[in-house]
């Protein structure tokens, strides 16, 4: 009688977690903690727009992270209901790009 020989397949190395997927999972977890918000009243939009422009000039001059984030945050406040999504995406992209840069530097 012939003995059947079985060969075990070599185990694969575990897949590395995609850093962006990990980051998005962290963001999704934090999203659950955010409460309900309202849009900015019209009488405050103009002052927010001026602040966004001032911080935008500061960012152009210095390239500092706080100037970029403040400019984009005030842009959210200056946005109408139709524009707010785009402004929030810009703000989120800037913040996530910085987190990704920090994560890469920490490796």
Phi, psi and omega in degrees: 000134180273138180268130179284131180257127177249137177247131179281137177290141177295140181287141178280151174290145180296145180290142176286142178288133177295123183301323180291321178296320178298316179298316180295326176295321177296319180295317179299322178295321179288330181300330179294341181270350182280131180277185179285141179234166174240163178283161181290132177297149184303324184291344178261348185298319183296317179293324176295323179296319177296319178294320178299317179295318180296315179291329175296319176295320178297319178296318179298325181283314189253334183072018184281147182297317182297322179295319179297310183294320178294320177301313181290324178294317178292331175296322175300314180295333180273352186280148172282173181302327180283334184265345190297324180299312180299317179296320178293323178296318178299315180297314179297320180297318179296316181294315180293324177297322178291319178298318178298319179297318179297316180298319180293323180291332182280354181282000000 
